[in-house]
Amino acid sequence: MKMNSGYLIVKTFGRVYREYLEFRSKRKYPLPKDRVIYSIARNKKSAYDYAKQYRGVCRDTLFSWDEKDEEVFRGSGMVAEPEDAELEAHLAIGRLKKAKKTDDGIIKSYEDAVSAFNLLQSPVEREIIWIRDAESDSSELPDYPLLGYDASYSGGDWFSAISDCMCFPIWHGTDIEGELFEKYHDKLNQYALFSTAETAREFLEYYLSFDWTEHVGEYAITEVRLVKGIS
């Protein structure tokens, strides 16, 4: 049975921003060169110049990896591979998966999440978030500060419609004029998430009304909370 709530270990906003600019330098996207649209990362601007800094689920969560993966795939270029400084943490996620304590990167217990997090080598550019399907009543709310609501896949690569059209376009991107999603960009909070699940659902329905956006995966309105005191 798929987990509806739990912990993800994700990259920090600053790291995602830096790595996205490196990615964009290798692939060309039809985005304005002279101005920022929405909250899309742009060269010559600091990550922290942005009033809306994406803290949703599409931030390369730690994934399962084991000794066989290390033997077969390391250096193959066939799959995403753990960085050396994060290898032990990925291996820990692999062990949790075998023990059925994780599902699609979602870690069931706080103790297991912290244990894996503590295997990361310095500099640690990750944080722990707690998530749940906002449209399910499967879990009690923990006492973690609410970051907001994402419109995302409920697993896999955790694709986020918010991120891909208003923060870090990688797959489908956005309109070069910066107009189609302006209404919803204005509603994003400081974490580039929606403050209510209802607004996130309204945005997702609008996003899916275009034939060029991502329609393949299984979406969820995902509540995102920050697990504080972990560094």
Secondary structure as UniProt FT lines:
FT   STRAND          5..11
FT   HELIX           13..26
FT   TURN            38..39
FT   TURN            43..44
FT   HELIX           47..49
FT   HELIX           67..73
FT   TURN            74..76
FT   HELIX           84..86
FT   HELIX           87..98
FT   TURN            99..100
FT   STRAND          102..103
FT   TURN            104..105
FT   STRAND          106..107
FT   HELIX           110..117
FT   TURN            118..119
FT   STRAND          126..133
FT   TURN            134..135
FT   STRAND          146..153
FT   TURN            156..157
FT   HELIX           161..166
FT   TURN            176..177
FT   TURN            180..181
FT   HELIX           182..187
FT   TURN            190..191
FT   HELIX           197..207
FT   TURN            208..209
FT   TURN            211..212
FT   STRAND          219..226
FT   TURN            228..229
//
